[in-house]
Amino acid sequence: MGENKKSFRNELTILAEIAELIDKSSIFPEDEFKIEIELEEDKYKNIISNFREIDRKNDKFSIVLDNVIFTFVLKM
């Protein structure tokens, strides 16, 4: 039986669900929420490899979904 691998698209779906929950459940619906996710180098490189080549040189990048900004940061 084949191994079931998670794609980054699945991870984006999860982030979208989290953003929707935060956005819809908030008592501050017009406000912006910022979530910072600090990752070890191997995990960070794995995620950023799904984005533009120019983004791969940075030590942080953001994904904006609704009023929620997910910022991925390379752990130093």
Secondary structure, DSSP 4 states (H G I P E B T S, - for coil): ----PPPHHHHHHHHHHHHHHHHHH-S-TTS-EEEEEEE-HHHHHHHHTTS-GGGGGSSEEEEEETTEEEEEEE--
